[in-house]
Amino acid sequence: MGLQSVALRLESTARAPTKAHMASFKKGDKVEWNSVQGPVHGTVEKKLTAPMDIKSHHINATPDAPQYLVHSDKTGAKAAHKPESLHKEGGGSSTSS
């Protein structure tokens, strides 16, 4: 195998996930995510596609790299999470819009 073939294979495996491979959630979806204290359950409030601030934390959301505003069932706190950190309750990540 030539050096060029190896470089092409490495380049193709290092790419970010495409939209087809990223999880997508909608308002009202029940989700869970991991925190330092353990699993947290909550509800998706909205999809974030533009930079914004939540309290003193800056969220770098874009249309190509969205994040989701979620509401914790236990504490009532709101936070933004990347789609790969969220999972539909009772199963894996969602791929529906």
OpenMM code with the backbone's topology and positions (N, CA, C; nanometers):
from openmm import Vec3, app, unit

residues = "MET GLY LEU GLN SER VAL ALA LEU ARG LEU GLU SER THR ALA ARG ALA PRO THR LYS ALA HIS MET ALA SER PHE LYS LYS GLY ASP LYS VAL GLU TRP ASN SER VAL GLN GLY PRO VAL HIS GLY THR VAL GLU LYS LYS LEU THR ALA PRO MET ASP ILE LYS SER HIS HIS ILE ASN ALA THR PRO ASP ALA PRO GLN TYR LEU VAL HIS SER ASP LYS THR GLY ALA LYS ALA ALA HIS LYS PRO GLU SER LEU HIS LYS GLU GLY GLY GLY SER SER THR SER SER".split()
positions = [
    Vec3(0.0863, -0.1170, 0.0000),
    Vec3(0.0000, 0.0000, 0.0000),
    Vec3(0.0906, 0.1229, 0.0000),
    Vec3(0.0621, 0.2175, -0.0901),
    Vec3(0.1441, 0.3366, -0.1022),
    Vec3(0.1116, 0.4394, 0.0041),
    Vec3(0.2030, 0.5342, 0.0191),
    Vec3(0.1865, 0.6406, 0.1176),
    Vec3(0.0623, 0.7244, 0.0890),
    Vec3(0.0343, 0.7492, -0.0394),
    Vec3(-0.0837, 0.8275, -0.0753),
    Vec3(-0.2121, 0.7550, -0.0328),
    Vec3(-0.2181, 0.6236, -0.0488),
    Vec3(-0.3355, 0.5462, -0.0078),
    Vec3(-0.3568, 0.5536, 0.1424),
    Vec3(-0.2474, 0.5452, 0.2188),
    Vec3(-0.2567, 0.5540, 0.3649),
    Vec3(-0.3078, 0.6914, 0.4050),
    Vec3(-0.2549, 0.7972, 0.3419),
    Vec3(-0.2985, 0.9330, 0.3745),
    Vec3(-0.4464, 0.9512, 0.3449),
    Vec3(-0.4954, 0.8998, 0.2332),
    Vec3(-0.6368, 0.9110, 0.1995),
    Vec3(-0.7246, 0.8356, 0.2982),
    Vec3(-0.6815, 0.7179, 0.3413),
    Vec3(-0.7595, 0.6405, 0.4380),
    Vec3(-0.7656, 0.7136, 0.5712),
    Vec3(-0.6531, 0.7713, 0.6169),
    Vec3(-0.6529, 0.8450, 0.7431),
    Vec3(-0.7415, 0.9674, 0.7345),
    Vec3(-0.7366, 1.0391, 0.6225),
    Vec3(-0.8185, 1.1580, 0.6059),
    Vec3(-0.9668, 1.1242, 0.6113),
    Vec3(-1.0073, 1.0162, 0.5483),
    Vec3(-1.1495, 0.9810, 0.5446),
    Vec3(-1.2012, 0.9364, 0.6809),
    Vec3(-1.1155, 0.8805, 0.7663),
    Vec3(-1.1620, 0.8366, 0.8980),
    Vec3(-1.1582, 0.9482, 1.0004),
    Vec3(-1.0879, 1.0583, 0.9725),
    Vec3(-1.0746, 1.1669, 1.0686),
    Vec3(-1.1816, 1.2741, 1.0522),
    Vec3(-1.2679, 1.2620, 0.9554),
    Vec3(-1.3707, 1.3636, 0.9314),
    Vec3(-1.4763, 1.3627, 1.0413),
    Vec3(-1.5348, 1.4795, 1.0616),
    Vec3(-1.6437, 1.4920, 1.1582),
    Vec3(-1.7654, 1.4164, 1.1072),
    Vec3(-1.8541, 1.3725, 1.1950),
    Vec3(-1.9739, 1.3011, 1.1511),
    Vec3(-2.0595, 1.3893, 1.0610),
    Vec3(-2.1220, 1.3285, 0.9634),
    Vec3(-2.2098, 1.4023, 0.8737),
    Vec3(-2.3450, 1.4215, 0.9413),
    Vec3(-2.4280, 1.5078, 0.8834),
    Vec3(-2.5617, 1.5303, 0.9397),
    Vec3(-2.6409, 1.4009, 0.9474),
    Vec3(-2.6200, 1.3113, 0.8510),
    Vec3(-2.6923, 1.1845, 0.8505),
    Vec3(-2.6564, 1.0972, 0.9694),
    Vec3(-2.5351, 1.1139, 1.0229),
    Vec3(-2.4901, 1.0320, 1.1350),
    Vec3(-2.5143, 1.0972, 1.2714),
    Vec3(-2.5495, 1.2244, 1.2726),
    Vec3(-2.5690, 1.2934, 1.3995),
    Vec3(-2.7110, 1.2727, 1.4500),
    Vec3(-2.7246, 1.2610, 1.5798),
    Vec3(-2.8563, 1.2459, 1.6402),
    Vec3(-2.9330, 1.3765, 1.6255),
    Vec3(-3.0628, 1.3657, 1.6139),
    Vec3(-3.1489, 1.4824, 1.6042),
    Vec3(-3.2670, 1.4619, 1.6983),
    Vec3(-3.3016, 1.5662, 1.7694),
    Vec3(-3.4101, 1.5593, 1.8664),
    Vec3(-3.5077, 1.6716, 1.8380),
    Vec3(-3.6276, 1.6585, 1.8904),
    Vec3(-3.7269, 1.7641, 1.8734),
    Vec3(-3.7817, 1.8062, 2.0096),
    Vec3(-3.8457, 1.9231, 2.0118),
    Vec3(-3.9032, 1.9766, 2.1347),
    Vec3(-3.9955, 1.8726, 2.1973),
    Vec3(-3.9800, 1.8516, 2.3273),
    Vec3(-4.0639, 1.7573, 2.4000),
    Vec3(-4.0041, 1.6188, 2.4139),
    Vec3(-3.8979, 1.5882, 2.3379),
    Vec3(-3.8337, 1.4568, 2.3512),
    Vec3(-3.7779, 1.4391, 2.4919),
    Vec3(-3.8037, 1.3236, 2.5513),
    Vec3(-3.7482, 1.2894, 2.6817),
    Vec3(-3.6103, 1.2292, 2.6576),
    Vec3(-3.5078, 1.2890, 2.7188),
    Vec3(-3.3705, 1.2462, 2.6959),
    Vec3(-3.2978, 1.2256, 2.8286),
    Vec3(-3.1828, 1.1624, 2.8180),
    Vec3(-3.0950, 1.1484, 2.9330),
    Vec3(-2.9533, 1.1767, 2.8880),
    Vec3(-2.8705, 1.2198, 2.9841),
    Vec3(-2.7304, 1.2457, 2.9571),
    Vec3(-2.6530, 1.2173, 3.0843),
    Vec3(-2.5230, 1.2035, 3.0716),
    Vec3(-2.4392, 1.1727, 3.1871),
    Vec3(-2.3801, 1.2999, 3.2444),
    Vec3(-2.3791, 1.3077, 3.3765),
    Vec3(-2.3123, 1.4170, 3.4469),
    Vec3(-2.2152, 1.3546, 3.5460),
    Vec3(-2.1407, 1.4385, 3.6133),
    Vec3(-2.0468, 1.3899, 3.7144),
    Vec3(-2.1217, 1.3126, 3.8236),
    Vec3(-2.2440, 1.3544, 3.8549),
    Vec3(-2.3235, 1.2903, 3.9595),
    Vec3(-2.3965, 1.1651, 3.9104),
    Vec3(-2.3928, 1.1367, 3.7813),
    Vec3(-2.4616, 1.0207, 3.7261),
    Vec3(-2.5603, 1.0622, 3.6194),
    Vec3(-2.6454, 0.9696, 3.5748),
    Vec3(-2.7404, 0.9994, 3.4673),
    Vec3(-2.8414, 1.1068, 3.5074),
    Vec3(-2.8742, 1.1943, 3.4124),
    Vec3(-2.9728, 1.3002, 3.4330),
    Vec3(-3.0816, 1.2829, 3.3279),
    Vec3(-3.2063, 1.3039, 3.3686),
    Vec3(-3.3207, 1.2918, 3.2784),
    Vec3(-3.3823, 1.4295, 3.2593),
    Vec3(-3.4294, 1.4554, 3.1382),
    Vec3(-3.4903, 1.5845, 3.1118),
    Vec3(-3.5634, 1.5867, 2.9803),
    Vec3(-3.5988, 1.7077, 2.9377),
    Vec3(-3.6794, 1.7290, 2.8183),
    Vec3(-3.6119, 1.8303, 2.7273),
    Vec3(-3.6129, 1.8014, 2.5971),
    Vec3(-3.5587, 1.8955, 2.4991),
    Vec3(-3.6543, 2.0134, 2.4875),
    Vec3(-3.6006, 2.1343, 2.5010),
    Vec3(-3.6821, 2.2548, 2.4848),
    Vec3(-3.6696, 2.3122, 2.3452),
    Vec3(-3.5461, 2.3138, 2.2911),
    Vec3(-3.5314, 2.3608, 2.1542),
    Vec3(-3.3935, 2.3295, 2.0998),
    Vec3(-3.3852, 2.3316, 1.9671),
    Vec3(-3.2601, 2.3105, 1.8960),
    Vec3(-3.1925, 2.4468, 1.8809),
    Vec3(-3.0659, 2.4549, 1.9190),
    Vec3(-2.9903, 2.5797, 1.9088),
    Vec3(-2.9025, 2.5738, 1.7843),
    Vec3(-2.9145, 2.6745, 1.6970),
    Vec3(-2.8365, 2.6762, 1.5733),
    Vec3(-2.7583, 2.8063, 1.5563),
    Vec3(-2.7499, 2.8854, 1.6630),
    Vec3(-2.6736, 3.0099, 1.6603),
    Vec3(-2.6061, 3.0280, 1.7960),
    Vec3(-2.4918, 3.0967, 1.7986),
    Vec3(-2.4247, 3.1208, 1.9270),
    Vec3(-2.5162, 3.1956, 2.0237),
    Vec3(-2.5054, 3.1624, 2.1506),
    Vec3(-2.5842, 3.2296, 2.2537),
    Vec3(-2.5193, 3.2075, 2.3893),
    Vec3(-2.5667, 3.2790, 2.4914),
    Vec3(-2.5184, 3.2617, 2.6274),
    Vec3(-2.6310, 3.2087, 2.7141),
    Vec3(-2.5983, 3.1101, 2.7978),
    Vec3(-2.6907, 3.0590, 2.8988),
    Vec3(-2.6215, 3.0845, 3.0313),
    Vec3(-2.6828, 3.1720, 3.1110),
    Vec3(-2.6195, 3.2229, 3.2329),
    Vec3(-2.4859, 3.2828, 3.1907),
    Vec3(-2.3739, 3.2348, 3.2409),
    Vec3(-2.2433, 3.2908, 3.2021),
    Vec3(-2.1671, 3.1981, 3.1084),
    Vec3(-2.2361, 3.0984, 3.0519),
    Vec3(-2.1712, 3.0000, 2.9650),
    Vec3(-2.2042, 3.0292, 2.8191),
    Vec3(-2.1010, 3.0432, 2.7340),
    Vec3(-2.1218, 3.0705, 2.5917),
    Vec3(-2.1403, 2.9398, 2.5162),
    Vec3(-2.2418, 2.9335, 2.4327),
    Vec3(-2.2728, 2.8160, 2.3510),
    Vec3(-2.2352, 2.8471, 2.2070),
    Vec3(-2.1491, 2.7662, 2.1469),
    Vec3(-2.1056, 2.7875, 2.0089),
    Vec3(-2.1865, 2.7018, 1.9114),
    Vec3(-2.3164, 2.7134, 1.9143),
    Vec3(-2.4015, 2.6359, 1.8242),
    Vec3(-2.4046, 2.7017, 1.6864),
    Vec3(-2.4114, 2.6181, 1.5830),
    Vec3(-2.4256, 2.6647, 1.4450),
    Vec3(-2.5225, 2.5699, 1.3744),
    Vec3(-2.5711, 2.6058, 1.2554),
    Vec3(-2.6581, 2.5121, 1.1823),
    Vec3(-2.5882, 2.3788, 1.1531),
    Vec3(-2.4566, 2.3816, 1.1297),
    Vec3(-2.3826, 2.2585, 1.1021),
    Vec3(-2.3404, 2.1845, 1.2285),
    Vec3(-2.3416, 2.2520, 1.3422),
    Vec3(-2.3054, 2.1904, 1.4706),
    Vec3(-2.4045, 2.2369, 1.5770),
    Vec3(-2.5306, 2.1910, 1.5662),
    Vec3(-2.6329, 2.2366, 1.6612),
    Vec3(-2.6115, 2.1782, 1.8006),
    Vec3(-2.6727, 2.2431, 1.8973),
    Vec3(-2.6803, 2.1903, 2.0322),
    Vec3(-2.8271, 2.1968, 2.0729),
    Vec3(-2.8597, 2.1310, 2.1830),
    Vec3(-2.9988, 2.1256, 2.2282),
    Vec3(-3.0119, 2.1834, 2.3678),
    Vec3(-3.1094, 2.2722, 2.3853),
    Vec3(-3.1406, 2.3265, 2.5165),
    Vec3(-3.2302, 2.2252, 2.5860),
    Vec3(-3.1846, 2.1745, 2.7003),
    Vec3(-3.2602, 2.0739, 2.7744),
    Vec3(-3.2917, 2.1247, 2.9144),
    Vec3(-3.3989, 2.0729, 2.9696),
    Vec3(-3.4491, 2.1110, 3.1018),
    Vec3(-3.4428, 1.9866, 3.1895),
    Vec3(-3.3677, 1.9940, 3.2990),
    Vec3(-3.3537, 1.8807, 3.3903),
    Vec3(-3.4832, 1.8570, 3.4660),
    Vec3(-3.5302, 1.7318, 3.4675),
    Vec3(-3.6512, 1.6973, 3.5420),
    Vec3(-3.6302, 1.7137, 3.6922),
    Vec3(-3.5099, 1.6829, 3.7407),
    Vec3(-3.4845, 1.6830, 3.8845),
    Vec3(-3.4604, 1.8234, 3.9401),
    Vec3(-3.3744, 1.9019, 3.8728),
    Vec3(-3.3351, 2.0314, 3.9291),
    Vec3(-3.4053, 2.1502, 3.8647),
    Vec3(-3.4625, 2.1302, 3.7456),
    Vec3(-3.5244, 2.2407, 3.6739),
    Vec3(-3.4239, 2.3263, 3.5993),
    Vec3(-3.2952, 2.2934, 3.6105),
    Vec3(-3.1912, 2.3713, 3.5437),
    Vec3(-3.1960, 2.3501, 3.3932),
    Vec3(-3.1553, 2.4528, 3.3195),
    Vec3(-3.1458, 2.4433, 3.1744),
    Vec3(-2.9986, 2.4401, 3.1362),
    Vec3(-2.9686, 2.3618, 3.0322),
    Vec3(-2.8311, 2.3523, 2.9836),
    Vec3(-2.8335, 2.3162, 2.8363),
    Vec3(-2.7262, 2.3474, 2.7666),
    Vec3(-2.7123, 2.3103, 2.6268),
    Vec3(-2.6215, 2.1889, 2.6177),
    Vec3(-2.6594, 2.0951, 2.5318),
    Vec3(-2.5789, 1.9738, 2.5126),
    Vec3(-2.5644, 1.9441, 2.3646),
    Vec3(-2.4487, 1.8903, 2.3279),
    Vec3(-2.4262, 1.8445, 2.1914),
    Vec3(-2.5083, 1.7189, 2.1694),
    Vec3(-2.5530, 1.6964, 2.0455),
    Vec3(-2.6408, 1.5805, 2.0209),
    Vec3(-2.5782, 1.4473, 2.0577),
    Vec3(-2.4467, 1.4343, 2.0429),
    Vec3(-2.3839, 1.3065, 2.0742),
    Vec3(-2.3824, 1.2746, 2.2238),
    Vec3(-2.4099, 1.3739, 2.3087),
    Vec3(-2.4134, 1.3472, 2.4530),
    Vec3(-2.5539, 1.3133, 2.5029),
    Vec3(-2.6549, 1.3290, 2.4181),
    Vec3(-2.7932, 1.3007, 2.4570),
    Vec3(-2.8388, 1.1666, 2.4018),
    Vec3(-2.9260, 1.1017, 2.4768),
    Vec3(-2.9843, 0.9741, 2.4344),
    Vec3(-3.1325, 0.9775, 2.4667),
    Vec3(-3.2142, 0.9259, 2.3755),
    Vec3(-3.3578, 0.9146, 2.4036),
    Vec3(-3.3751, 0.8246, 2.5247),
    Vec3(-3.4637, 0.8617, 2.6149),
    Vec3(-3.4880, 0.7770, 2.7312),
    Vec3(-3.5391, 0.6420, 2.6859),
    Vec3(-3.4825, 0.5384, 2.7464),
    Vec3(-3.5243, 0.4030, 2.7152),
    Vec3(-3.4617, 0.3470, 2.5897),
    Vec3(-3.3615, 0.4144, 2.5346),
    Vec3(-3.2990, 0.3622, 2.4130),
    Vec3(-3.1775, 0.4414, 2.3743),
    Vec3(-3.1358, 0.4241, 2.2504),
    Vec3(-3.0189, 0.4932, 2.1975),
    Vec3(-3.0540, 0.6331, 2.1543),
    Vec3(-2.9642, 0.6954, 2.0793),
    Vec3(-2.9896, 0.8308, 2.0316),
    Vec3(-3.0910, 0.8297, 1.9187),
    Vec3(-3.1580, 0.9403, 1.9024),
    Vec3(-3.2624, 0.9526, 1.8006),
    Vec3(-3.2017, 1.0008, 1.6696),
    Vec3(-3.2634, 0.9609, 1.5598),
    Vec3(-3.2216, 1.0132, 1.4302),
    Vec3(-3.3379, 1.0781, 1.3573),
    Vec3(-3.4494, 1.0961, 1.4253),
    Vec3(-3.5638, 1.1612, 1.3629),
    Vec3(-3.5575, 1.3101, 1.3871),
    Vec3(-3.6217, 1.3884, 1.3010),
    Vec3(-3.6200, 1.5336, 1.3189),
    Vec3(-3.7478, 1.5830, 1.3799),
] * unit.nanometer
topology = app.Topology()
chain = topology.addChain("A")
for resn in residues:
    res = topology.addResidue(resn, chain)
    for name in ("N", "CA", "C"):
        topology.addAtom(name, app.Element.getBySymbol(name[0]), res)
